[in-house]
Amino acid sequence: MTQEILKRVVDGQLPMQFFVPTDIDHLQDLRDAGYLMVSFEPFVHDHRISAIVTEVTPPGRAAIRYFGYGYGSSARR
C-alpha cells in the first residue's frame, strides 16, 4: 500500500533508492500527490527504472502526521 511505502521512507535515511516495480508505482502516486520529491532513473544493469526519494515535502509531513507516523531525525526535512 502507498501508506506503507511512505512509512518506509519516514523510517529510513534519505536519499533512499527503490527498484521493485510495485514500490515505484506507489512512489509515483506519492510524488503526484505532492508528498515526496522522487526522481526516476534507468537502472543500468537490467533496463528497469529505479526511484530515488530525496525529500519529504510539507504536504507529505502533514500526511505522516495524519497517518500517525513519527517524523524523526532519520528523515530529512
C-alpha positions in Angstrom: 0.0 0.0 0.0 1.0 3.6 -0.5 0.9 4.4 3.2 3.3 1.5 3.9 5.9 2.8 1.4 5.5 6.3 3.0 6.2 4.8 6.4 9.3 3.0 5.0 10.6 6.4 3.7 10.0 8.0 7.0 11.7 5.2 8.9 14.7 5.2 6.5 17.5 7.5 5.7 17.3 9.8 2.7 18.2 9.6 -0.1 16.5 6.2 -0.5 16.6 4.1 -3.7 13.9 1.7 -4.8 13.9 -1.0 -7.6 10.7 -3.0 -7.1 8.1 -2.1 -9.7 5.2 -2.0 -7.2 7.2 0.3 -4.9 8.0 2.6 -7.8 4.3 2.7 -8.7 3.4 3.8 -5.2 6.2 6.3 -5.2 4.8 7.8 -8.4 1.5 8.2 -6.6 3.1 9.8 -3.6 5.1 12.2 -5.8 2.0 13.1 -7.8 0.1 13.8 -4.6 3.0 16.2 -3.6 4.1 14.1 -0.6 7.6 13.2 -1.8 10.4 14.5 -4.1 11.2 11.5 -6.2 13.4 11.1 -9.3 13.0 8.2 -11.7 16.1 6.9 -13.4 17.1 4.0 -15.6 18.8 1.2 -13.7 21.7 0.3 -15.9 22.1 -3.4 -15.0 18.8 -4.7 -16.4 16.9 -1.8 -18.1 14.4 -1.3 -15.3 13.6 2.1 -13.7 14.8 3.0 -10.2 13.3 5.6 -8.0 15.3 7.8 -5.6 13.4 9.6 -2.8 15.3 12.8 -1.8 12.8 14.7 0.3 9.5 14.5 2.3 7.6 17.7 1.4 5.4 19.8 3.8 2.2 18.1 2.5 4.0 14.7 3.0 4.8 15.7 6.6 1.1 16.5 7.1 0.1 13.1 5.7 2.6 11.5 8.0 1.0 13.2 11.0 -2.4 12.2 9.8 -1.4 8.5 9.5 0.3 8.7 12.9 3.8 8.0 11.8 6.6 9.7 13.7 8.8 12.0 11.7 12.2 11.8 13.4 15.7 12.9 12.7 16.3 10.0 10.3 14.1 11.6 7.7 15.3 14.9 6.3 13.1 17.9 6.2 
